[in-house]
Amino acid sequence: MKPTPQISDSQNASRSFPLSDYSFQPTIEAKSVSSPAPRTTKAPAFHELSREIFAVKTTRDYIAELLVFAFIAGVVAWPVIAALHAITRMVRNY
């Protein structure tokens, strides 16, 4: 049951919000009784969950993704290695 708001005309004009019933008592139906279920099984660790999920993937997909990752990593590393090589040549000449 919701509290009944009451608006009084004698209130100050700056207070425009309604009063509420502060003696609100919830009914018996509103109470919920629950007991936690006993845990009989141990929850699996995170790495076990991921192993179960990724076990469905085939090795071919894994190898294809690994090759794409290696290609992208090589493309990104190439300019960095070239810049380090150029810096070392510049330092050696001075």
FENTA-V393584 format. One record per backbone hydrogen bond with DSSP energy under -1.0 kcal/mol. NH is the residue of the N-H (numbers start at 1). CO is the residue of the C=O. If there is no record, write none. Layout:
BEGIN
nh->{NH,NH}
co->{CO,CO}
END
This chain:
BEGIN
nh->{6,15,19,31,49,50,51,52,53,54,55,62,63,64,65,66,67,68,69,70,71,72,73,74,75,76,77,78,81,82,83,84,85,86,87,88,89,90,91,92,93}
co->{19,12,6,28,45,46,47,48,49,50,51,58,59,60,61,62,63,64,65,66,67,68,69,70,71,72,73,74,77,78,79,80,81,82,83,84,85,86,87,88,89}
END
